[in-house]
Amino acid sequence: MTHQIIIALFMLLAFNPNNDHKEALNAEVWLIKPESSLVVYGKTNVNSFTCLVPSFGQTDTLSYLKTNKNASLDIDCVMAIDLHRFNCKNKMMTKDLLKTLQANCHPHMIINFLNLSDQLSSITNNKLIVTSTEIELAGKKRKMMINLYGSECNGTTKQLKGKAQICFSDFGLEAPTKMAGTIKVKNQLDVEFTLHLERLHMQKI
């Protein structure tokens, strides 16, 4: 389903005159722009390394209705990040990472955003927003909370930065090794997200 169809359906729901929730006028739709990025920081028993997805390369949509100002927001947003966009600045390291993540069989890292602690429109620089997510790697899913902080914010565009710690073992994976096991990647990874968002302003239909 294209983003245009998703947005049209969301608008119909939000602004349906028969909708019992007047608060539905607090509907928001945001685009997650292609220049959003992801960086993974890892360590081995001898050094550290960095692997990055410099840009997601596609536009995703995040939408929600705020119906209760005291409740977290249930949101609709699933991102599929192409693992083959990873660059570890070392061909062997990149190859080893993709093999470990089973990228040939499961070529995407799926991030399903489940809810937010506050509306994105309320975010200012350095403001914290907490999101509950479900992350899928190698066909296995794990729920986790991610803290996001606003930066370079104005009324219609936001930049959110957040970090999460994940482990290969969380997804039933074994950290890669090299040179007959003399070099071993640590199980834990630090993942940093940078999301570039742009708000879509909707009109009643």
C-alpha positions in Angstrom: 0.0 0.0 0.0 1.5 3.3 -1.0 2.0 6.2 1.4 -0.6 8.3 -0.4 -3.3 5.6 0.2 -2.3 5.2 3.8 -2.6 8.9 4.4 -5.9 9.2 2.6 -7.4 6.4 4.8 -6.0 8.0 7.9 -7.6 11.3 7.0 -10.9 9.7 6.4 -10.8 8.1 9.8 -9.6 11.1 11.6 -12.1 13.5 10.1 -15.1 11.3 9.8 -18.1 13.5 10.9 -19.6 10.4 12.6 -16.4 9.8 14.6 -17.4 9.9 18.3 -14.1 11.3 19.4 -13.8 15.0 19.0 -10.2 14.7 20.0 -9.6 13.0 16.7 -8.9 16.4 15.3 -5.5 16.0 17.0 -4.5 13.6 14.2 -0.9 13.9 13.0 0.9 12.4 10.1 4.7 12.7 9.8 7.0 11.6 7.0 10.2 9.8 8.1 12.6 11.2 5.4 15.1 9.1 3.4 18.1 10.9 4.9 17.3 9.3 8.3 20.2 7.1 9.4 21.4 4.4 11.7 24.8 3.8 13.2 25.9 0.6 15.1 28.9 0.8 17.5 30.5 -2.5 18.4 33.6 -3.9 20.1 35.8 -6.9 19.6 38.3 -8.3 22.1 41.0 -6.2 20.4 39.4 -3.0 19.1 36.1 -1.3 18.3 34.2 -0.7 15.0 31.4 1.3 13.5 28.9 0.2 10.9 26.3 2.6 9.5 23.4 3.0 7.2 24.0 6.5 5.9 20.5 6.9 4.7 17.4 4.7 4.8 16.8 5.5 1.1 13.1 5.6 1.4 10.2 7.6 2.9 8.1 6.1 5.7 5.0 7.4 7.4 4.2 7.8 11.1 0.6 8.6 12.1 -1.6 8.7 15.2 -4.7 10.1 16.8 -4.4 11.8 20.2 -7.7 11.0 22.0 -6.6 11.3 25.6 -4.1 13.9 26.7 -3.0 11.7 29.7 -2.4 8.6 27.6 0.5 7.5 25.4 -0.1 7.6 21.7 -0.7 4.4 19.8 1.0 4.9 16.4 1.1 3.4 13.0 4.7 3.2 11.7 6.7 0.2 10.4 10.1 0.8 8.9 12.0 -1.8 6.9 15.7 -0.9 6.7 17.7 -2.7 4.0 20.6 -4.5 5.8 22.6 -4.4 2.5 22.9 -0.6 3.0 25.2 -1.2 6.0 28.8 0.0 5.5 31.4 -1.0 8.1 34.2 0.8 6.2 35.8 -2.6 5.8 34.6 -5.1 3.2 35.3 -8.1 5.4 33.7 -6.7 8.4 30.6 -5.7 6.4 30.5 -9.2 4.9 30.8 -10.8 8.3 28.0 -8.6 9.8 25.6 -9.3 6.9 26.3 -13.1 7.2 25.7 -12.9 11.0 22.4 -11.1 10.5 21.4 -13.6 7.9 20.8 -10.8 5.4 20.4 -13.2 2.5 17.4 -14.8 4.0 16.1 -11.8 6.1 17.3 -8.7 4.2 15.6 -6.1 6.3 15.7 -4.9 9.9 12.1 -4.2 10.8 11.3 -1.4 13.3 7.7 -1.3 14.4 7.0 1.8 16.5 4.1 0.9 18.8 3.5 4.1 20.9 4.9 7.5 21.9 4.9 9.2 25.2 3.9 12.6 23.6 2.9 14.2 20.3 5.7 14.9 17.9 4.4 18.4 17.4 5.2 19.2 21.0 8.8 18.3 20.7 11.4 21.0 21.2 15.2 20.9 21.3 16.5 18.4 23.9 13.0 17.3 24.9 12.7 13.6 25.7 10.1 11.4 24.1 9.9 7.7 24.8 8.8 5.2 22.2 8.0 1.5 22.6 9.2 -0.5 19.6 9.3 -4.0 18.3 12.5 -4.8 16.4 12.9 -7.8 14.1 16.2 -9.2 13.0 16.8 -12.6 11.3 13.1 -13.4 11.6 13.0 -12.9 15.4 11.3 -10.1 17.3 12.1 -8.2 20.5 10.3 -5.3 22.2 12.3 -2.5 23.7 11.9 1.1 24.9 14.0 3.8 23.1 14.6 7.3 24.4 14.5 10.0 21.6 15.6 13.6 22.0 14.6 16.5 19.8 17.1 18.6 18.0 16.9 21.1 15.1 13.1 21.4 15.7 10.6 23.8 14.3 6.9 23.6 13.7 6.9 21.3 10.7 10.3 19.5 10.8 11.9 17.6 13.6 15.1 15.7 14.1 15.1 13.0 16.7 18.1 11.2 18.0 18.0 8.0 20.1 20.1 5.1 21.3 19.4 1.5 22.1 21.4 -1.4 23.2 20.8 -4.7 21.5 22.6 -8.1 21.7 23.1 -10.6 19.0 21.8 -13.2 21.4 18.5 -11.3 21.7 17.7 -12.5 18.2 19.2 -16.0 18.5 22.4 -14.9 16.7 26.0 -15.6 17.5 28.5 -12.7 17.3 31.0 -13.2 14.4 34.5 -14.4 15.0 37.7 -14.1 12.9 41.1 -15.9 12.6 39.9 -19.2 14.1 38.2 -17.5 17.0 41.1 -15.3 18.1 39.1 -12.2 17.3 35.6 -12.2 18.6 32.9 -9.5 18.3 31.3 -8.7 21.7 27.6 -9.7 22.0 26.3 -6.2 22.8 25.9 -3.4 20.2 25.0 0.2 20.7 22.6 1.4 18.0 22.0 5.1 17.3 19.0 6.4 15.3 18.7 9.8 13.6 15.2 10.4 12.3 14.4 13.4 10.1 10.7 14.1 10.2 8.4 16.4 8.3 4.8 17.0 9.2 2.0 16.7 6.7 -0.8 19.2 7.3 -4.1 17.7 6.6 -7.5 19.3 5.8 -10.9 18.1 6.4 -12.4 16.0 3.6 
